[in-house]
Amino acid sequence: MSEVSFDLSPVEKKPSRKYRKGSKYDPIIDAFLESENNLVTVEVEGKDANYLRTQLKKRIDARDLQERIEISVVNNKAYLEK
């Protein structure tokens, strides 16, 4: 067996994990909440409707807005509904 060179260093505690605050999809949700429309289609250039649904759903859940907003896809179009 070959030997492995290593170093062990004591630490007080593990650093907290850094999460990204917000998302590039938050402005879509904010604009919809501020609008008076109850149902809108959402299109983002270069993004598939199902991908968009997944990303917006994650943000809706993270912001605890499930009671206020619903996201769905019908015929490859993403819809936000209050």
C-alpha angles and dihedrals in degrees: 000000000000121000122246122218114224144152130217119203125187118233133185096228143340116270116252115256114256114231124192110253112226129346139247086249094059093086089059091054092043093050091049093049091050093048123086093227118111096197129030139162117236124210127178118186112252095009127110117231093242092050089049091051091053094050095044091046090055091052093045089052094044091052092044093237097135091116092054106036135039126189123202141162124225123173091350094305123116117226129195115202132185 
